[in-house]
Each structure stands twice: as structure tokens, then as C-alpha cells.
Amino acid sequence: MFNNWINIHDLERFWEKAGSGGWRQIVRRASAAKQDRTRSAWEHTQSPPIHAWEIPELRRRWNFMVSGNAQIDHVAHVKNNFLAGKTGLAAFSPGCGGGGNEMSWARTGLFRRIDACDLSQPRIAAARRAAEQAGLDRILNFQVGDVGSMAGAGPYDLVITEGALHHFFPMRRALEEIRDMLRPGGFLVINEFVGPSRFQWTGRQLQAANELLNQIPEAYRRRWENGRVKKRIDAPGRLRMMLADPSEAAESSAILPLLNEMFLPLEVKEKGGTLACLVFHGIAHHFLEPEAEAEAVLRRCFAVEDSLMKSGEITSDYVFGVFGNRAGG
């Protein structure tokens, strides 16, 4: 209703959270400023295995779609194909969260410094501890802040966004700031959600995702958070999205058009996730070490996703890409 600003599923979710004592959090979020709501959404430092990308088989699938080898991830792919023979590099990673991705880049041995920032103070504190424990604290510099607060830093050989770029808005301004941070000949590397803004899933996407969900045995559809059976997938209301986290996919559908306009596309690989990330959200824990029946569920979902992307009925919600700095030639 009202261009999906609010829908019946939002009201069901509201009553569910209110009934479990979450109404105080709802009121606090609703009355907070935008950046405070975003910061609050990411205060946690531990994440339960509810997201599809926690599933090892999906990670291997994405590796293959990027590098052509299920055992070679996007970090190794960039190292082998774009940074071979280079050392002493400087990189910047905005929206770094707990720093796990940045540590993967640091372990390549290519970097003398990786600056990284995030709005969440608890996550930055956790990232600093992890870097120190791993002996990478001389390379990794974690700071509380955002792209704007780091403007003027650099120049950098790489700017890396791992699941963070879709949180930035206004998107054009954020990309302008990133472009200004890159040295001539530098690269912007993205591993990102580029699907519908505010998660307003397409009709065909929802239809296919629900058909797949309904084919999954009930035992594999029990949610991590409460054990209830996942019965349906719907697009969240825009108001609910903005109250929960105003930054979430605010302008995600604009990412690729703006990147192609403002940067030089060197390599862009579609990863799909258009169905898998909807179907397995909240129930991914059942598929971390899948038995034969669960493996068959995964294969069926991947096959349908591939078929619908090939036919053009759905597009890829997740992409990996390397972009050059047009100003650097």
C-alpha cells in the first residue's frame, strides 16, 4: 500500500517484535537521527549465521563466478590479475565493520598501509583487537568515521568496498570522494549488493524465490532467531527500512550506472544472489554443513537462479568489479 511505504508484513513484524519486548528499541530507533539509527543498527560485533553468504557452497559458487576457480576468492583474483609484482601499496576501505575483509587484504603482503573506517565504535574496537592479535596492526589503521570524514586522505592505490558501498548516500557524492582519493592509475574494487534500492524486490524475483522456498522441507525452513518456519518472502516497506537503518540500500540501484559513468570499468562479474540471498536469509544455518538433501536444495536454487538470469527474467543483485580512475588514464 502507498507504493509499499508500509505493508501488512511490516505490521506483523512490528507486533512480533513488540510482543517479545522489542518495543522499546522500536521507539528509540524511530525517534533517533538518521546517522544515529544507522550507527545503532551496526553496534553488534557478532553476527549469527542468518545470511546466505555464510553458506560455504555459495561462497565457492561466487569464487567460481569471479575467478573461474571455486578455491580462488576475489582477493586472490585481484592480486593475481591486477596487482601482480606490486608491493608497498596503500588502500582505503570505508564501512569496514569488524575488519575481517581488510585482514584478508593485509595478508596478501602487498600493502604497507590499509586505512579503514566505520561508524560503529564497538566494531572498530573489535577490528583493532583482531588486527593486533593477528600481527597486522602495523598495516591496518582502523578509525571511527565515514567516507566524508576521511576526505582528503590518500592518495591511495586502491579503494576497496566490501558490502559497504550500498550504504552510502548520496551515492554520487560518495563516489566523487572516493574518486578524489585514488591516485592516477589507482583501482576501485567492489564486492557489492547492487540490487533494488530499499530492497524493493521485483515481482518475478519474489515469485521465483517463494516457489523455491515452498519446495524446501520444513525442517530446513526454521529460522535461527526463533525456530519458526519461514513461510513467505516479501519486500519490506520503505518506512520500515528507513526506521531500521536509513543507509540500507538507500541508492543501491544507482551504483552500477554511476560507476560506469564516473570510473573506467576494467572487469565486472555478476554473482547472482538474486534468489539465493532471499531464500536462505534467516535459515542459512541449516546449510553450513549440508547433508545430501540440503545440498540438493542448494543446487536447485542455484540452477533456477542461473536459468532466470540467463533468460533476463531477473538480474544479478551482487557483483564484483574492478574500476580504474578515469582521471589517471
LUMLO-191090 format. One record per atom (N, C-alpha, C): y, z, x; residue in three letters. Coordinates in steps of 0.1 Angstrom, whole numbers, padded with zeros to 4 digits, always signed. Layout:
# LUMLO-191090
YZXala/...
# end
This chain:
# LUMLO-191090
-0012+0000+0008met/+0000+0000+0000met/+0013+0000+0009met/+0023-0006+0004phe/+0036-0006+0011phe/+0034-0012+0025phe/+0027-0024+0026asn/+0025-0030+0039asn/+0017-0021+0048asn/+0008-0013+0042asn/+0000-0004+0049asn/+0008+0007+0057asn/+0019+0011+0052trp/+0026+0022+0058trp/+0018+0035+0056trp/+0011+0036+0044ile/+0002+0047+0042ile/-0009+0042+0033ile/-0022+0047+0035asn/-0033+0042+0026asn/-0042+0054+0022asn/-0051+0052+0014ile/-0060+0062+0009ile/-0067+0069+0020ile/-0071+0061+0030his/-0078+0067+0041his/-0070+0077+0050his/-0057+0074+0050asp/-0048+0084+0057asp/-0048+0097+0049asp/-0047+0096+0036leu/-0047+0108+0028leu/-0060+0116+0029leu/-0071+0109+0030glu/-0084+0115+0032glu/-0085+0122+0045glu/-0079+0116+0056arg/-0079+0122+0069arg/-0070+0134+0069arg/-0059+0133+0062phe/-0049+0144+0061phe/-0056+0157+0055phe/-0063+0155+0044trp/-0069+0166+0037trp/-0081+0171+0046trp/-0088+0163+0053glu/-0099+0167+0062glu/-0093+0176+0073glu/-0082+0172+0079lys/-0076+0180+0090lys/-0070+0193+0084lys/-0063+0192+0073ala/-0057+0204+0067ala/-0068+0214+0063ala/-0079+0209+0058gly/-0090+0218+0054gly/-0096+0225+0065gly/-0096+0219+0077ser/-0102+0225+0089ser/-0091+0233+0097ser/-0080+0236+0091gly/-0069+0244+0098gly/-0060+0236+0106gly/-0060+0223+0105gly/-0051+0215+0114gly/-0038+0212+0108gly/-0035+0218+0097trp/-0022+0215+0090trp/-0010+0219+0098trp/-0011+0230+0106arg/+0000+0234+0115arg/+0003+0223+0125arg/-0007+0217+0131gln/-0005+0207+0141gln/+0002+0195+0134gln/-0002+0192+0122ile/+0004+0180+0114ile/+0018+0183+0112ile/+0022+0195+0108val/+0036+0198+0105val/+0044+0197+0119val/+0038+0203+0129arg/+0045+0203+0142arg/+0047+0189+0147arg/+0037+0180+0146arg/+0039+0166+0150arg/+0050+0159+0142arg/+0049+0161+0129ala/+0059+0154+0121ala/+0073+0158+0123ala/+0076+0170+0128ser/+0090+0174+0130ser/+0094+0172+0144ser/+0085+0168+0153ala/+0089+0166+0167ala/+0096+0153+0170ala/+0103+0152+0181ala/+0109+0140+0185ala/+0098+0130+0190ala/+0102+0117+0190lys/+0092+0107+0194lys/+0085+0110+0207lys/+0093+0112+0218gln/+0086+0114+0231gln/+0078+0127+0231gln/+0083+0137+0223asp/+0075+0149+0223asp/+0062+0147+0216asp/+0062+0138+0205arg/+0049+0135+0198arg/+0040+0128+0208arg/+0045+0119+0215thr/+0037+0111+0225thr/+0031+0121+0235thr/+0040+0130+0241arg/+0035+0139+0251arg/+0024+0149+0245arg/+0027+0153+0233ser/+0017+0162+0226ser/+0003+0155+0224ser/+0004+0142+0221ala/-0009+0135+0219ala/-0017+0134+0232ala/-0011+0136+0243trp/-0018+0135+0256trp/-0018+0147+0264trp/-0017+0159+0258glu/-0017+0172+0265glu/-0031+0175+0271glu/-0042+0170+0264his/-0055+0174+0268his/-0059+0167+0281his/-0067+0174+0289thr/-0072+0168+0302thr/-0086+0164+0302thr/-0093+0168+0291gln/-0107+0164+0290gln/-0109+0156+0277gln/-0116+0146+0277ser/-0118+0137+0266ser/-0133+0136+0262ser/-0136+0139+0249pro/-0150+0138+0245pro/-0155+0123+0245pro/-0168+0120+0246pro/-0173+0107+0247pro/-0173+0100+0233pro/-0161+0097+0228ile/-0160+0091+0215ile/-0156+0076+0216ile/-0151+0071+0227his/-0146+0058+0228his/-0157+0048+0233his/-0157+0036+0228ala/-0167+0026+0231ala/-0168+0024+0246ala/-0156+0024+0253trp/-0157+0021+0268trp/-0164+0032+0276trp/-0168+0043+0270glu/-0176+0053+0277glu/-0191+0048+0278glu/-0194+0038+0270ile/-0208+0034+0270ile/-0211+0025+0282ile/-0220+0029+0291pro/-0223+0022+0303pro/-0226+0007+0301pro/-0233+0004+0290glu/-0237-0010+0288glu/-0224-0019+0285glu/-0215-0013+0278leu/-0202-0020+0276leu/-0194-0022+0288leu/-0194-0012+0297arg/-0187-0013+0310arg/-0193-0024+0318arg/-0207-0025+0318arg/-0213-0035+0326arg/-0210-0049+0320arg/-0209-0050+0307arg/-0206-0062+0300arg/-0192-0066+0304arg/-0182-0057+0304trp/-0169-0060+0308trp/-0168-0064+0323trp/-0176-0058+0331asn/-0176-0062+0345asn/-0180-0076+0346asn/-0191-0080+0339phe/-0195-0094+0340phe/-0185-0104+0335phe/-0178-0100+0324met/-0168-0109+0319met/-0156-0111+0328met/-0154-0101+0336val/-0142-0102+0346val/-0147-0108+0359val/-0158-0103+0365ser/-0161-0107+0378ser/-0173-0117+0379ser/-0181-0118+0368gly/-0193-0126+0368gly/-0205-0118+0373gly/-0203-0105+0376asn/-0214-0097+0381asn/-0212-0083+0374asn/-0223-0079+0367ala/-0222-0066+0360ala/-0220-0054+0368ala/-0223-0056+0381gln/-0222-0044+0391gln/-0208-0044+0398gln/-0200-0054+0396ile/-0187-0055+0403ile/-0176-0053+0393ile/-0169-0042+0394asp/-0158-0039+0384asp/-0145-0046+0388asp/-0135-0045+0379his/-0123-0052+0381his/-0115-0048+0394his/-0117-0035+0398val/-0110-0031+0411val/-0116-0039+0423val/-0129-0039+0424ala/-0136-0047+0434ala/-0132-0061+0433ala/-0132-0067+0421his/-0128-0081+0419his/-0115-0084+0425his/-0105-0076+0422val/-0091-0078+0427val/-0091-0077+0442val/-0098-0067+0447lys/-0099-0065+0462lys/-0105-0078+0469lys/-0115-0083+0463asn/-0122-0094+0469asn/-0115-0107+0468asn/-0108-0109+0457asn/-0102-0122+0454asn/-0087-0123+0455asn/-0080-0112+0456phe/-0066-0113+0457phe/-0060-0105+0468phe/-0068-0095+0474leu/-0062-0086+0484leu/-0071-0087+0497leu/-0080-0096+0498ala/-0089-0097+0510ala/-0080-0097+0523ala/-0084-0089+0532gly/-0078-0089+0545gly/-0064-0081+0546gly/-0060-0076+0534lys/-0047-0068+0534lys/-0050-0053+0535lys/-0040-0047+0542thr/-0041-0032+0543thr/-0026-0027+0542thr/-0026-0013+0541gly/-0012-0007+0541gly/-0004-0010+0529gly/-0010-0013+0518leu/-0003-0017+0506leu/+0003-0005+0499leu/+0013-0008+0491ala/+0020+0002+0482ala/+0018-0002+0468ala/+0014+0007+0459ala/+0012+0004+0445ala/+0019+0014+0436ala/+0021+0010+0424phe/+0026+0019+0414phe/+0018+0018+0401phe/+0014+0029+0395ser/+0006+0029+0383ser/+0013+0039+0373ser/+0020+0033+0363pro/+0026+0041+0352pro/+0016+0045+0341pro/+0018+0056+0335gly/+0008+0060+0325gly/-0005+0063+0330gly/-0006+0071+0341cys/-0019+0072+0349cys/-0028+0082+0343cys/-0024+0090+0333gly/-0033+0100+0327gly/-0038+0110+0338gly/-0051+0112+0338gly/-0057+0122+0347gly/-0060+0116+0361gly/-0056+0103+0364gly/-0057+0098+0377gly/-0070+0092+0382gly/-0080+0091+0373gly/-0093+0086+0377gly/-0092+0071+0381gly/-0085+0063+0374asn/-0084+0049+0378asn/-0077+0048+0392asn/-0066+0056+0394glu/-0059+0055+0406glu/-0067+0059+0418glu/-0076+0068+0416met/-0085+0072+0427met/-0095+0061+0430met/-0099+0053+0420ser/-0108+0041+0423ser/-0100+0031+0432ser/-0087+0029+0429trp/-0080+0020+0437trp/-0077+0026+0451trp/-0075+0039+0452ala/-0073+0045+0465ala/-0085+0044+0474ala/-0097+0045+0468arg/-0109+0044+0476arg/-0112+0031+0482arg/-0105+0020+0478thr/-0107+0007+0484thr/-0103+0007+0498thr/-0095+0016+0503gly/-0090+0016+0516gly/-0079+0006+0519gly/-0073+0000+0509leu/-0062-0010+0510leu/-0048-0004+0510leu/-0047+0009+0506phe/-0034+0014+0502phe/-0030+0025+0512phe/-0017+0025+0515arg/-0011+0036+0523arg/-0005+0046+0513arg/-0001+0040+0501arg/+0005+0049+0491arg/+0003+0043+0477arg/+0000+0052+0467ile/+0000+0048+0453ile/+0008+0058+0446ile/+0019+0054+0441asp/+0027+0063+0432asp/+0023+0061+0418asp/+0021+0072+0411ala/+0017+0072+0397ala/+0024+0082+0389ala/+0026+0079+0376cys/+0033+0089+0367cys/+0027+0089+0353cys/+0030+0100+0347asp/+0025+0102+0333asp/+0034+0112+0326asp/+0036+0111+0313leu/+0045+0121+0306leu/+0038+0135+0305leu/+0025+0135+0306ser/+0017+0148+0304ser/+0017+0156+0316ser/+0023+0167+0316gln/+0023+0176+0328gln/+0009+0182+0331gln/+0001+0186+0320pro/-0013+0190+0323pro/-0021+0179+0330pro/-0019+0167+0326arg/-0027+0156+0332arg/-0023+0153+0346arg/-0010+0154+0349ile/-0006+0152+0362ile/-0011+0163+0371ile/-0011+0176+0366ala/-0016+0187+0374ala/-0031+0185+0377ala/-0038+0180+0367ala/-0052+0177+0369ala/-0055+0166+0379ala/-0046+0156+0378ala/-0047+0144+0388ala/-0045+0149+0402ala/-0035+0158+0404arg/-0032+0163+0417arg/-0044+0171+0423arg/-0050+0179+0414arg/-0061+0187+0419arg/-0073+0178+0423arg/-0075+0168+0414ala/-0086+0159+0417ala/-0084+0151+0430ala/-0072+0146+0432ala/-0069+0139+0444ala/-0071+0147+0457ala/-0066+0160+0456glu/-0068+0169+0467glu/-0083+0172+0470glu/-0090+0174+0460gln/-0105+0177+0461gln/-0112+0164+0467gln/-0107+0152+0464ala/-0113+0140+0469ala/-0108+0136+0483ala/-0098+0143+0488gly/-0092+0140+0501gly/-0084+0128+0500gly/-0078+0125+0488leu/-0070+0113+0486leu/-0055+0116+0484leu/-0051+0129+0486asp/-0038+0133+0482asp/-0027+0128+0492asp/-0031+0123+0503arg/-0021+0117+0512arg/-0018+0103+0508arg/-0026+0097+0500ile/-0024+0083+0494ile/-0017+0084+0480ile/-0023+0093+0472leu/-0019+0094+0458leu/-0007+0103+0456leu/+0003+0098+0450asn/+0015+0106+0447asn/+0017+0107+0432asn/+0013+0117+0425phe/+0014+0119+0411phe/+0026+0126+0407phe/+0034+0120+0397gln/+0046+0126+0393gln/+0047+0126+0377gln/+0054+0136+0372val/+0056+0136+0357val/+0068+0127+0355val/+0066+0117+0346gly/+0077+0108+0343gly/+0072+0095+0336gly/+0080+0085+0334asp/+0076+0072+0328asp/+0082+0061+0337asp/+0080+0049+0332val/+0085+0037+0340val/+0100+0038+0342val/+0107+0042+0332gly/+0122+0043+0333gly/+0126+0052+0344gly/+0119+0064+0344ser/+0123+0074+0354ser/+0120+0070+0368ser/+0111+0060+0370met/+0107+0056+0383met/+0114+0043+0387met/+0123+0038+0378ala/+0130+0025+0381ala/+0138+0027+0394ala/+0138+0017+0402gly/+0145+0017+0415gly/+0135+0021+0426gly/+0123+0025+0423ala/+0113+0028+0433ala/+0107+0015+0438ala/+0100+0016+0449gly/+0094+0004+0454gly/+0102-0002+0466gly/+0101-0015+0469pro/+0093-0024+0461pro/+0078-0022+0464pro/+0070-0026+0454tyr/+0055-0024+0455tyr/+0048-0038+0457tyr/+0037-0037+0463asp/+0028-0049+0464asp/+0020-0051+0451asp/+0017-0040+0444leu/+0010-0041+0432leu/+0016-0031+0422leu/+0017-0035+0409val/+0019-0026+0398val/+0006-0027+0390val/+0000-0016+0387ile/-0013-0015+0380ile/-0012-0008+0367ile/-0016-0014+0356thr/-0016-0007+0343thr/-0030-0008+0338thr/-0036+0004+0336glu/-0050+0006+0331glu/-0049+0013+0318glu/-0049+0005+0307gly/-0049+0011+0294gly/-0036+0019+0291gly/-0025+0015+0298ala/-0012+0022+0296ala/-0001+0013+0291ala/-0002+0000+0294leu/+0009-0009+0291leu/+0011-0010+0276leu/+0001-0009+0268his/+0002-0010+0254his/+0010+0002+0247his/+0012+0013+0256his/+0020+0024+0251his/+0035+0022+0254his/+0039+0012+0261phe/+0053+0011+0265phe/+0061+0003+0254phe/+0073+0008+0252phe/+0082+0001+0243phe/+0096+0006+0245phe/+0106-0003+0244pro/+0105-0017+0241pro/+0097-0024+0252pro/+0088-0033+0248met/+0079-0039+0258met/+0087-0048+0268met/+0096-0056+0263arg/+0104-0064+0272arg/+0111-0056+0283arg/+0117-0046+0279arg/+0125-0037+0289arg/+0115-0031+0299arg/+0104-0026+0294ala/+0094-0021+0304ala/+0089-0031+0314ala/+0086-0043+0309leu/+0082-0054+0318leu/+0093-0058+0328leu/+0105-0058+0323glu/+0116-0061+0332glu/+0117-0050+0343glu/+0115-0038+0340glu/+0115-0027+0350glu/+0103-0029+0360glu/+0092-0032+0355ile/+0080-0034+0363ile/+0082-0046+0372ile/+0088-0057+0367arg/+0091-0069+0375arg/+0100-0066+0386arg/+0110-0058+0384asp/+0120-0054+0394asp/+0114-0045+0405asp/+0103-0039+0402met/+0096-0030+0412met/+0088-0038+0421met/+0084-0050+0417leu/+0075-0058+0426leu/+0082-0065+0437leu/+0076-0065+0449arg/+0082-0073+0460arg/+0078-0087+0458arg/+0086-0097+0464pro/+0082-0111+0464pro/+0067-0113+0468pro/+0060-0120+0460gly/+0046-0122+0462gly/+0037-0111+0457gly/+0043-0101+0450gly/+0035-0090+0445gly/+0028-0093+0432gly/+0018-0085+0429phe/+0010-0087+0417phe/+0011-0076+0407phe/+0011-0080+0394leu/+0009-0071+0383leu/-0005-0072+0378leu/-0013-0061+0379val/-0027-0061+0375val/-0028-0053+0362val/-0034-0060+0351ile/-0035-0053+0339ile/-0050-0052+0334ile/-0053-0041+0328asn/-0067-0039+0322asn/-0064-0032+0309asn/-0062-0040+0298glu/-0054-0035+0287glu/-0059-0039+0273glu/-0055-0031+0264phe/-0055-0034+0250phe/-0043-0043+0246phe/-0046-0055+0241val/-0035-0064+0237val/-0037-0069+0222val/-0044-0061+0215gly/-0047-0064+0201gly/-0036-0061+0191gly/-0038-0060+0178pro/-0028-0059+0168pro/-0019-0046+0170pro/-0006-0048+0169ser/+0003-0036+0171ser/-0001-0026+0160ser/+0000-0013+0164arg/-0002-0002+0155arg/-0016-0003+0149arg/-0026-0010+0156phe/-0040-0011+0151phe/-0041-0016+0137phe/-0033-0026+0134gln/-0034-0032+0121gln/-0044-0044+0121gln/-0057-0040+0121trp/-0068-0049+0124trp/-0068-0060+0113trp/-0072-0072+0118thr/-0073-0083+0109thr/-0084-0082+0098thr/-0083-0089+0087gly/-0093-0088+0077gly/-0106-0092+0081gly/-0107-0103+0089arg/-0120-0108+0094arg/-0126-0098+0104arg/-0118-0092+0112gln/-0122-0082+0122gln/-0128-0070+0114gln/-0122-0065+0104leu/-0127-0054+0097leu/-0139-0057+0089leu/-0140-0069+0084gln/-0152-0073+0076gln/-0164-0073+0085gln/-0162-0080+0097ala/-0174-0081+0107ala/-0178-0067+0112ala/-0168-0059+0115ala/-0170-0045+0121ala/-0178-0037+0111ala/-0174-0037+0098asn/-0181-0029+0088asn/-0195-0034+0085asn/-0197-0047+0086glu/-0210-0053+0084glu/-0219-0048+0095glu/-0214-0047+0107leu/-0222-0042+0118leu/-0225-0027+0117leu/-0215-0020+0113leu/-0216-0006+0112leu/-0227-0002+0102leu/-0227-0009+0091asn/-0237-0007+0080asn/-0251-0010+0084asn/-0253-0018+0095gln/-0266-0021+0099gln/-0272-0011+0109gln/-0263-0001+0113ile/-0267+0009+0123ile/-0274+0020+0116ile/-0286+0025+0121pro/-0293+0036+0115pro/-0284+0048+0114pro/-0285+0056+0103glu/-0276+0067+0100glu/-0276+0077+0112glu/-0287+0079+0119ala/-0288+0089+0130ala/-0278+0085+0141ala/-0275+0072+0142tyr/-0266+0068+0153tyr/-0251+0067+0148tyr/-0249+0070+0135arg/-0236+0070+0130arg/-0229+0083+0127arg/-0236+0094+0133arg/-0230+0107+0131arg/-0219+0109+0142arg/-0207+0113+0137arg/-0196+0115+0145arg/-0197+0127+0155arg/-0191+0125+0166trp/-0191+0135+0177trp/-0184+0148+0172trp/-0173+0146+0165glu/-0164+0157+0162glu/-0169+0167+0151glu/-0177+0161+0141asn/-0181+0170+0130asn/-0195+0167+0125asn/-0202+0157+0131gly/-0216+0154+0127gly/-0216+0146+0114gly/-0205+0143+0108arg/-0205+0135+0095arg/-0208+0120+0098arg/-0214+0114+0088val/-0218+0100+0090val/-0206+0091+0089val/-0204+0082+0099lys/-0193+0072+0098lys/-0197+0061+0089lys/-0190+0060+0078lys/-0193+0051+0067lys/-0185+0038+0066lys/-0173+0039+0071arg/-0164+0027+0070arg/-0153+0027+0081arg/-0148+0015+0084ile/-0138+0013+0094ile/-0126+0007+0086ile/-0114+0013+0087asp/-0102+0008+0081asp/-0091+0008+0091asp/-0081+0000+0089ala/-0068+0001+0097ala/-0061+0013+0093ala/-0056+0021+0103pro/-0048+0033+0100pro/-0034+0029+0094pro/-0028+0037+0086gly/-0015+0035+0081gly/-0005+0035+0092gly/+0006+0027+0091arg/+0016+0027+0101arg/+0023+0041+0103arg/+0025+0047+0092leu/+0031+0060+0093leu/+0023+0070+0100leu/+0010+0070+0097arg/+0001+0079+0104arg/+0001+0077+0119arg/+0001+0064+0123met/+0001+0060+0137met/+0014+0066+0144met/+0025+0064+0137met/+0038+0068+0143met/+0039+0084+0144met/+0033+0091+0134leu/+0034+0105+0134leu/+0025+0111+0145leu/+0013+0104+0147ala/+0003+0109+0157ala/+0008+0106+0171ala/+0013+0094+0174asp/+0018+0090+0187asp/+0026+0077+0185asp/+0039+0079+0185pro/+0048+0067+0183pro/+0045+0056+0194pro/+0040+0059+0205ser/+0038+0049+0216ser/+0025+0041+0214ser/+0016+0046+0206glu/+0003+0040+0205glu/+0004+0026+0199glu/+0001+0016+0208ala/+0000+0002+0204ala/+0013-0003+0197ala/+0025+0003+0201ala/+0037+0000+0194ala/+0041-0015+0194ala/+0039-0021+0205glu/+0041-0036+0206glu/+0030-0043+0213glu/+0018-0039+0211ser/+0006-0044+0219ser/+0005-0059+0217ser/+0007-0064+0205ser/+0005-0078+0203ser/+0015-0087+0210ser/+0026-0081+0216ala/+0036-0088+0223ala/+0033-0089+0238ala/+0023-0082+0242ile/+0020-0081+0257ile/+0018-0094+0263ile/+0008-0102+0258leu/+0004-0114+0265leu/+0015-0125+0264leu/+0022-0127+0252pro/+0033-0136+0252pro/+0044-0133+0262pro/+0047-0120+0263leu/+0058-0116+0273leu/+0054-0118+0287leu/+0041-0114+0290leu/+0036-0116+0304leu/+0036-0131+0308leu/+0032-0139+0299asn/+0032-0154+0302asn/+0046-0159+0304asn/+0056-0153+0297glu/+0069-0158+0298glu/+0076-0152+0311glu/+0073-0140+0315met/+0081-0133+0325met/+0074-0133+0339met/+0061-0135+0339phe/+0053-0135+0351phe/+0045-0148+0352phe/+0039-0150+0364leu/+0031-0161+0366leu/+0016-0158+0364leu/+0009-0162+0354pro/-0005-0159+0352pro/-0014-0165+0363pro/-0021-0157+0370leu/-0030-0161+0380leu/-0044-0161+0376leu/-0048-0151+0368glu/-0061-0150+0363glu/-0061-0141+0350glu/-0066-0146+0339val/-0067-0138+0327val/-0081-0139+0322val/-0088-0128+0319lys/-0101-0128+0315lys/-0102-0120+0302lys/-0107-0126+0291glu/-0109-0119+0278glu/-0122-0110+0279glu/-0120-0098+0274lys/-0131-0089+0275lys/-0137-0085+0261lys/-0131-0091+0251gly/-0136-0088+0237gly/-0132-0074+0233gly/-0142-0066+0229gly/-0139-0052+0224gly/-0134-0052+0210gly/-0132-0064+0204thr/-0126-0065+0191thr/-0134-0059+0180thr/-0147-0060+0182leu/-0156-0053+0172leu/-0162-0041+0178leu/-0167-0041+0191ala/-0173-0030+0197ala/-0165-0017+0197ala/-0152-0019+0199cys/-0144-0007+0200cys/-0141-0001+0187cys/-0142-0008+0176leu/-0141-0003+0163leu/-0154+0003+0158leu/-0165-0004+0160val/-0178+0000+0156val/-0182+0013+0162val/-0181+0014+0175phe/-0186+0026+0182phe/-0176+0037+0184phe/-0164+0036+0180his/-0155+0047+0181his/-0160+0059+0173his/-0160+0070+0179gly/-0164+0083+0173gly/-0179+0085+0173gly/-0187+0075+0176ile/-0201+0076+0177ile/-0207+0071+0190ile/-0198+0069+0200ala/-0203+0063+0213ala/-0213+0072+0220ala/-0212+0085+0218his/-0221+0094+0225his/-0236+0091+0222his/-0239+0085+0211his/-0253+0081+0208his/-0258+0070+0217his/-0249+0063+0224phe/-0253+0051+0231phe/-0250+0052+0247phe/-0248+0064+0251leu/-0246+0066+0266leu/-0259+0064+0274leu/-0270+0068+0268glu/-0283+0065+0274glu/-0292+0060+0263glu/-0290+0048+0259pro/-0297+0043+0247pro/-0312+0041+0248pro/-0319+0045+0238glu/-0333+0041+0237glu/-0334+0027+0231glu/-0346+0022+0229ala/-0347+0008+0226ala/-0340+0004+0213ala/-0340+0013+0203glu/-0334+0010+0190glu/-0318+0009+0192glu/-0313+0019+0200ala/-0299+0019+0202ala/-0294+0007+0211ala/-0303+0003+0220glu/-0300-0009+0228glu/-0299-0021+0220glu/-0308-0022+0210ala/-0308-0034+0201ala/-0295-0034+0193ala/-0290-0022+0189val/-0277-0021+0181val/-0266-0027+0190val/-0266-0023+0203leu/-0255-0028+0212leu/-0256-0043+0213leu/-0268-0048+0216arg/-0270-0062+0218arg/-0265-0070+0206arg/-0268-0065+0194arg/-0265-0072+0182arg/-0249-0073+0180arg/-0243-0062+0183cys/-0228-0061+0182cys/-0222-0071+0192cys/-0227-0071+0204phe/-0221-0079+0214phe/-0223-0094+0211phe/-0235-0097+0205ala/-0237-0111+0202ala/-0228-0116+0190ala/-0226-0108+0180val/-0218-0111+0169val/-0203-0113+0174val/-0199-0104+0183glu/-0185-0104+0188glu/-0183-0117+0196glu/-0193-0121+0205asp/-0192-0133+0212asp/-0191-0145+0203asp/-0200-0145+0193ser/-0200-0157+0184ser/-0187-0159+0177ser/-0181-0148+0172leu/-0169-0149+0164leu/-0157-0152+0173leu/-0157-0147+0185met/-0146-0151+0194met/-0148-0166+0198met/-0160-0171+0200lys/-0162-0185+0203lys/-0157-0194+0192lys/-0160-0190+0180ser/-0156-0198+0168ser/-0141-0196+0165ser/-0134-0187+0171gly/-0120-0185+0168gly/-0117-0176+0156gly/-0127-0170+0150glu/-0125-0162+0139glu/-0119-0148+0142glu/-0121-0144+0155ile/-0114-0132+0160ile/-0110-0135+0174ile/-0100-0128+0179thr/-0096-0130+0193thr/-0099-0117+0201thr/-0097-0118+0214ser/-0101-0107+0223ser/-0090-0096+0222ser/-0094-0084+0219asp/-0084-0073+0219asp/-0082-0067+0232asp/-0090-0070+0242tyr/-0089-0064+0255tyr/-0089-0075+0266tyr/-0081-0074+0276val/-0080-0084+0286val/-0078-0078+0300val/-0083-0085+0310phe/-0080-0082+0324phe/-0071-0093+0329phe/-0061-0090+0336gly/-0053-0101+0341gly/-0046-0098+0354gly/-0043-0108+0362val/-0035-0107+0374val/-0024-0116+0373val/-0012-0111+0375phe/+0001-0119+0373phe/+0009-0118+0385phe/+0015-0130+0389gly/+0024-0130+0400gly/+0038-0128+0396gly/+0046-0124+0406asn/+0061-0122+0404asn/+0068-0135+0405asn/+0072-0141+0394arg/+0079-0154+0395arg/+0091-0154+0404arg/+0098-0143+0405ala/+0109-0143+0414ala/+0105-0144+0429ala/+0092-0141+0432gly/+0088-0140+0445gly/+0082-0153+0450gly/+0079-0163+0441gly/+0073-0175+0445gly/+0059-0174+0448gly/
# end
